[in-house]
Amino acid sequence: MKTHQRAMVVFLLLISLLCTSGVPSGLAQEGNGYQYMGGEGNSTGTQQGSPDNTNQTGGYGNRQGAGNNQNGSGQQGGNNTNHSEGQQYRHRYQRRYTLMEGAGNYTRIRSQCRNNATQEAFEIFFTIDTAPTLQLSYIPTLNASIEQRHFNLIVEQLIEYNDMNTNGKYDGADAIVSSLLLSNVTFTNITYTNSTTADGKTFTIIETHTLDGLFTILIYLVSERTTFLNNTITQKEIKIDFKITDYPFMNQTSNLALITQVETPFVITPEQYTYDERQGTASHESGLNISSPNRSGFFTWANQVIVDDITHPVNVTVLSQSEQTFTGNAQESNTQSQVIFSYPRGKTIVHDPKIGVVELLGEVIPAVLQYEYLSVIYVIACILSAIVFYGIVYYRKKR
């Protein structure tokens, strides 16, 4: 009988030790920090080895595409350049269900995944009908007809200014020499260039520029995490290049500033250490995090700009204001953040921001919080083990 009791004690002690050591390590393996929007496949859920690069409409002309990119993104070898003179260009990436359609004046990019029952997706809509505008929206289900707008990024104006207070950036104390309101100029029809990296990964370059070539916007879209020309881009974002060429300066000592504006009904938080930096896919970035209670998007930018092939720091000013409106018992809020990029003077200026989402599906739990949860679970497991142990000792003495 005593042998049986000893065996029971040893068995229960082993279980207690497993509880105290196994629970935290098992939970830690489930992930720490933010999740990637993982998973590859086509609409039927089977995995694909490569994206489907079929142009469904055809009939477009061909030319050699060029993309200029801050942080080392010079010429891009293009194939399948598609001019959209009133026609639609459609491109479906089979990996992660990234779909794109576009015409001469707009591009619509949808990224969706099937990691849960709701099949959420996000969408980026780019238009040049007025000032160039990118709108990021969430789609609650894949069959939803109305998207939920998260924020707009409007590229508003170029300003030539004299830096009166010599702080290296445009502000209210500076004198405006000349300006170009981008809603008052005409942009060329958007073109689409499919290209591949050295390791065979496909990406698309979306391009438009003013008729005189002074201001160019290039957008880079990938079907999977892709690294090319010292840049890493993932499926949950698009990379943008702003390129200024031969601005007609009216003053010999003036500088340039590009004014953009972010509009959203949600909270805007400046960040010096961005989401992509935390994921290890970027460095030397700053930006804005735009968060609702359960979704989060971002507008980020490189802290350096290329001016005449030389790297310089870029000075950025963010001016935010919020307003509240009431319609009966309903209250609506709106936040506007003016993001002003101040660039050194030069013949060719290239700067690369990005927009995208922090988390599409699942709960966002920072790693520090997960470790706190693991600590609590560990303490509880230790307490339970102690109770079991002393219960056994008490039982044996009573016997």
C-alpha positions in Angstrom: 0.0 0.0 0.0 2.8 2.4 0.9 4.5 1.6 -2.4 1.3 2.5 -4.2 1.1 5.8 -2.3 4.7 6.7 -3.1 4.1 6.0 -6.8 1.0 8.3 -6.7 3.0 11.1 -5.0 5.8 10.9 -7.6 3.2 10.9 -10.4 1.4 14.0 -9.1 4.7 15.8 -8.5 5.7 15.1 -12.1 2.4 16.5 -13.3 2.9 19.6 -11.2 6.4 20.2 -12.6 5.1 19.8 -16.2 2.4 22.4 -15.5 4.8 25.0 -14.2 7.3 24.5 -17.0 5.2 23.5 -20.0 2.4 26.1 -19.9 4.5 29.2 -20.3 6.8 27.8 -22.9 3.8 26.4 -24.9 2.1 29.7 -25.0 5.3 31.5 -25.8 5.6 29.5 -29.0 2.3 30.7 -30.2 3.7 34.1 -31.1 5.1 37.2 -29.6 4.1 40.7 -30.8 2.2 41.5 -33.9 1.0 38.9 -36.4 1.7 38.8 -40.0 -1.2 38.3 -42.4 0.0 34.9 -43.3 -1.2 32.3 -45.7 -0.9 31.8 -49.4 -3.4 30.3 -51.8 -5.9 30.9 -54.5 -9.7 31.3 -54.3 -10.2 27.6 -53.6 -7.6 27.5 -50.9 -4.9 25.5 -52.7 -1.4 26.8 -52.6 0.2 28.3 -55.6 3.9 28.3 -56.6 3.7 31.6 -58.4 1.4 34.5 -59.0 -1.0 34.6 -61.9 0.3 37.4 -64.0 -2.4 37.2 -66.7 -3.6 40.5 -68.1 -7.3 39.7 -68.5 -8.1 42.6 -70.9 -5.1 42.7 -73.2 -4.6 45.1 -76.1 -2.2 47.5 -74.4 0.9 48.9 -75.9 4.4 48.1 -74.6 7.2 50.3 -73.4 10.2 50.1 -71.1 9.1 51.1 -67.5 11.2 53.2 -65.2 10.8 53.5 -61.5 12.8 55.8 -59.2 13.0 54.9 -55.6 14.5 56.5 -52.5 17.0 54.2 -50.7 18.4 52.7 -53.8 15.5 52.1 -56.1 16.7 53.5 -59.5 15.7 52.1 -62.8 13.2 49.2 -62.8 13.2 46.8 -65.7 9.7 46.6 -66.9 7.8 44.1 -69.0 4.1 44.1 -69.9 3.7 47.8 -69.5 0.0 48.5 -69.9 -1.4 51.9 -70.9 -5.0 52.3 -69.9 -6.4 54.8 -72.4 -10.0 54.5 -71.2 -9.7 50.7 -70.7 -9.4 48.7 -67.5 -6.3 46.8 -66.4 -6.9 43.9 -64.1 -4.3 41.9 -62.3 -4.9 39.0 -59.9 -2.2 37.7 -57.7 -3.0 34.2 -56.5 -0.8 34.6 -53.4 -2.8 35.9 -50.5 -5.6 36.9 -52.7 -4.3 40.3 -53.8 -6.4 41.7 -56.6 -6.0 44.9 -58.5 -8.0 46.7 -61.2 -7.5 50.1 -62.7 -8.0 52.5 -65.5 -6.5 55.8 -66.6 -7.7 57.8 -63.6 -7.9 55.2 -60.7 -6.4 52.1 -59.3 -8.2 49.8 -56.8 -6.1 47.3 -54.8 -7.7 44.7 -52.5 -5.8 42.4 -50.2 -7.9 39.6 -48.6 -7.3 36.4 -46.6 -9.2 33.5 -45.2 -7.8 33.2 -41.8 -11.2 33.4 -40.1 -14.9 33.0 -40.8 -15.4 36.7 -41.7 -12.8 36.8 -44.4 -11.9 40.4 -43.8 -10.0 42.4 -46.4 -8.6 45.9 -46.9 -8.6 48.0 -49.9 -6.5 50.9 -51.2 -8.1 53.2 -53.8 -5.9 55.6 -55.7 -7.4 58.4 -57.8 -6.0 61.4 -59.8 -9.4 63.0 -60.6 -8.6 65.9 -58.3 -5.5 66.1 -56.1 -3.8 62.7 -56.0 -5.6 60.8 -53.2 -5.1 57.3 -51.6 -7.9 56.0 -49.5 -7.4 53.0 -47.2 -10.6 51.1 -46.3 -11.6 47.9 -44.5 -14.2 45.5 -46.0 -16.0 43.6 -43.2 -16.8 40.6 -45.6 -15.7 39.8 -49.0 -19.2 40.2 -50.4 -19.8 43.6 -48.7 -20.8 46.4 -51.1 -19.8 49.2 -48.8 -16.3 49.5 -47.4 -15.4 51.2 -44.1 -13.1 54.1 -44.8 -10.2 54.2 -42.5 -8.2 57.2 -43.7 -7.4 59.3 -46.8 -4.0 60.5 -47.8 -4.2 63.6 -50.1 -1.1 64.9 -51.9 -1.9 68.6 -51.9 0.8 71.0 -52.8 4.4 71.8 -53.7 5.8 75.0 -52.1 9.0 76.9 -52.8 9.9 78.8 -49.6 12.7 80.8 -48.0 13.7 79.4 -44.7 13.5 82.6 -42.7 14.2 81.1 -39.3 16.9 78.7 -40.7 15.4 75.6 -39.0 15.6 73.5 -42.1 11.8 73.1 -42.6 8.8 74.9 -43.8 6.6 76.5 -41.1 4.5 79.6 -40.5 7.5 81.9 -40.2 8.8 81.2 -43.7 8.1 83.2 -46.9 6.4 81.4 -49.8 8.1 82.2 -53.1 6.0 80.0 -55.4 3.6 77.0 -55.2 2.0 74.3 -57.3 -1.5 73.2 -56.2 -1.7 69.6 -57.4 -5.5 69.7 -57.8 -5.0 72.3 -60.5 -2.7 70.4 -62.7 -3.3 67.5 -65.1 -1.8 64.1 -64.6 -1.1 61.5 -67.3 -3.2 58.4 -67.5 -2.0 55.8 -64.9 0.2 53.1 -66.4 0.9 49.6 -65.0 4.2 47.7 -65.4 4.6 44.1 -64.3 8.2 43.1 -63.4 10.1 40.4 -61.6 13.0 40.4 -59.1 16.2 38.4 -59.6 14.6 35.6 -57.5 11.5 35.4 -59.6 9.0 37.4 -57.4 6.5 39.5 -59.2 5.7 43.2 -58.5 3.7 45.9 -60.2 4.7 49.5 -60.7 1.8 51.9 -61.0 2.8 55.3 -62.4 1.4 58.8 -63.1 3.0 62.2 -63.5 2.2 65.8 -64.4 2.2 66.5 -68.1 5.5 68.4 -67.8 7.1 65.6 -65.7 7.7 67.9 -62.8 5.9 65.7 -60.2 5.7 61.9 -60.5 4.0 59.3 -58.3 5.0 55.6 -58.4 3.3 52.9 -56.4 4.8 49.5 -55.9 2.5 46.5 -55.3 3.7 43.0 -54.4 2.0 39.6 -54.2 4.3 38.3 -51.4 7.0 39.6 -49.2 9.5 40.9 -51.7 13.0 42.5 -51.4 14.4 44.4 -54.3 16.9 47.3 -54.6 17.4 47.4 -50.8 13.6 47.7 -50.1 11.4 45.1 -48.4 7.7 45.3 -49.2 4.9 43.1 -47.8 1.4 42.3 -49.0 -0.2 44.5 -46.3 1.2 47.7 -47.7 2.1 49.6 -50.8 5.3 51.6 -51.3 5.1 55.1 -52.9 7.7 57.2 -54.5 7.3 61.0 -54.8 9.7 62.3 -57.4 10.2 66.0 -58.2 12.2 66.9 -61.3 13.4 70.3 -62.5 11.2 72.5 -60.3 11.3 76.0 -61.7 12.8 77.8 -58.7 12.3 81.5 -58.6 14.8 82.2 -55.9 18.5 81.1 -55.8 18.5 80.1 -52.1 15.0 78.7 -51.6 14.0 75.1 -50.7 11.0 72.9 -51.5 8.2 71.4 -49.3 5.6 68.8 -50.2 2.3 69.2 -48.3 0.2 66.1 -47.7 -2.9 65.6 -45.5 -4.2 62.6 -43.7 -8.0 62.7 -42.9 -9.6 60.1 -40.7 -12.4 59.7 -38.1 -10.0 57.8 -35.9 -7.0 58.5 -33.6 -3.7 59.6 -35.2 -0.5 58.9 -33.2 3.0 60.0 -34.4 5.6 57.2 -34.2 9.3 57.4 -34.4 9.6 53.6 -34.4 7.3 52.1 -37.0 5.4 48.8 -37.3 7.7 47.7 -40.2 10.7 48.5 -38.1 9.3 46.3 -35.3 8.8 43.5 -37.8 12.4 43.9 -39.2 11.3 44.8 -42.7 12.4 48.5 -42.5 14.8 50.8 -40.8 15.1 54.6 -40.3 11.4 55.3 -40.7 8.9 57.6 -38.9 5.2 57.9 -39.4 1.6 58.1 -38.2 -0.4 55.2 -36.8 -4.2 55.6 -37.5 -6.2 53.4 -35.1 -9.8 52.5 -34.5 -10.9 50.3 -31.6 -10.1 47.1 -33.6 -8.2 48.1 -36.7 -5.0 50.0 -37.3 -3.4 51.5 -40.5 -0.3 53.6 -41.0 1.3 56.2 -43.1 5.1 56.1 -42.8 8.1 57.6 -44.6 11.8 57.2 -44.8 13.8 59.6 -42.7 16.1 60.3 -45.6 15.6 61.7 -49.1 17.7 61.4 -52.3 18.5 64.8 -53.8 20.7 64.6 -57.0 21.8 61.1 -56.0 23.0 62.2 -52.5 21.2 61.1 -49.3 20.0 63.9 -47.0 17.9 63.9 -43.8 14.3 64.9 -44.4 12.6 67.3 -42.0 8.9 66.6 -41.4 6.3 68.7 -39.6 3.0 67.2 -38.5 0.1 69.6 -37.7 -3.0 68.0 -36.4 -6.5 69.3 -35.5 -9.7 67.5 -34.5 -13.3 68.5 -34.8 -16.5 67.1 -33.4 -19.9 67.3 -35.3 -23.3 66.5 -33.9 -26.3 65.4 -35.9 -29.2 64.9 -33.4 -27.9 62.4 -30.9 -25.1 61.2 -33.1 -21.6 62.4 -32.7 -18.9 62.2 -35.3 -15.2 63.1 -35.0 -12.7 63.9 -37.7 -9.0 64.4 -37.5 -6.8 66.1 -40.0 -3.1 65.9 -39.9 -1.0 68.0 -42.3 2.3 66.2 -43.0 4.8 68.6 -44.5 8.0 67.1 -46.0 10.8 69.7 -46.3 13.5 68.8 -48.9 16.9 70.3 -49.7 17.1 72.1 -53.0 18.0 70.1 -56.0 17.3 69.1 -59.6 15.9 65.6 -58.8 14.3 64.8 -55.4 13.0 61.3 -54.6 11.3 60.3 -51.3 9.5 57.1 -50.5 6.5 56.8 -48.0 4.3 53.8 -47.5 0.7 53.2 -46.4 -0.8 49.9 -45.2 -2.3 48.1 -42.2 -0.8 47.0 -38.9 -3.2 44.1 -38.3 -5.9 42.7 -40.5 -7.2 39.7 -38.6 -6.9 38.7 -35.0 -6.1 40.6 -31.8 -3.1 42.8 -31.6 -1.2 42.0 -28.5 2.3 43.5 -28.1 5.0 41.2 -26.9 5.5 43.0 -23.6 1.8 42.3 -22.7 2.1 38.6 -23.7 5.0 38.2 -21.4 3.0 39.7 -18.6 0.2 37.2 -19.3 2.7 34.4 -19.3 4.1 35.5 -15.9 0.6 35.5 -14.4 -0.1 32.0 -15.8 3.2 30.8 -14.5 2.4 32.1 -11.0 -1.0 30.4 -11.0 0.6 27.1 -12.2 3.1 27.3 -9.3 0.3 28.0 -6.8 -1.7 25.0 -8.1 1.4 22.8 -7.9 2.0 23.8 -4.3 -1.6 23.1 -3.3 -1.4 19.7 -4.9 1.9 18.9 -3.2 0.8 20.0 0.3 -2.5 18.2 -0.2 -0.6 15.0 -0.9 1.6 15.5 2.2 -1.4 16.2 4.4 -3.2 13.1 3.0 -0.2 10.9 3.8 0.1 12.2 7.4 -3.5 11.7 7.9 -3.2 8.1 6.7 
